[in-house]
Amino acid sequence: MRISIDTGACIGAGQCALTAPEVFTQDDDGFSELMPGREDGAGSPLVREAARACPVSAISVSARET
């Protein structure tokens, strides 16, 4: 899967990091970012739920193109 974060839309609510902490974290300013090496979701079943939990829909998840 491919995960992207719209950093311009992110408000730092932290719902993604709370929902899927093995994939998402927050930077020093509190905004969402992917954990290093977890850019593909690392097989976590919670990635899509984390995207849905974002109050401003800043996270999108799509199938990885081959």
N, C-alpha and C positions, 0 to 999 in steps of 0.2 A: 504494500500500500504506500501511497504517497501522502504525506502530511504537510500542509503549509499553514503558516500563521501570518495573518495580515497585521503586521506590527503597527500600522497606522490606525487600525480599528481597535486593537487590544487596549483595554482599560485597566488591566492588572487585577481583575477580580479573583484570579487564582483558582477558579473552579476546575480548570484542566489539571493543574498540579494536584489538587485534592482528589480528583477522580482517577487519574492515571499517573501517579507519581513516578512510576518506572519509566515513563516516556516524556513527561513534561516537567519543567521547573520554572522558576521565575528568576529573571536577571536581578542585578543590584537595584534597579529602579522598580522592581515588582512586576515587570511585564513578562508575558509568556515566552518561553523558548523551549526547544527540544533538548533533551539530555544528549550529550555527545554519544554518538554511535547508535542512537535510537531513532534516527530520522525516518526509518521505515516502519516504526511502530513496535518493533521487536516482538511481533506476534501477540501483542497485548489485546485481549478482547474488549478492553475498556477505552480504547482510543476513540471509537465512534461515539461512545457515551460522553467522553470528555468534550468532544466537539459539540454535541448537543447541549451540554451544560454551559457552554460559553454564552453569557448574556448578550453579547454583541455579535455573535456568529463570526468571530475572527479566525476560527480554525476550520479548515476544509480537509476532508479525507477523500481520496480517490484511489482507484486501482492503479497500480504501478504499470506503466507502459513497458512492454518488452521489446 
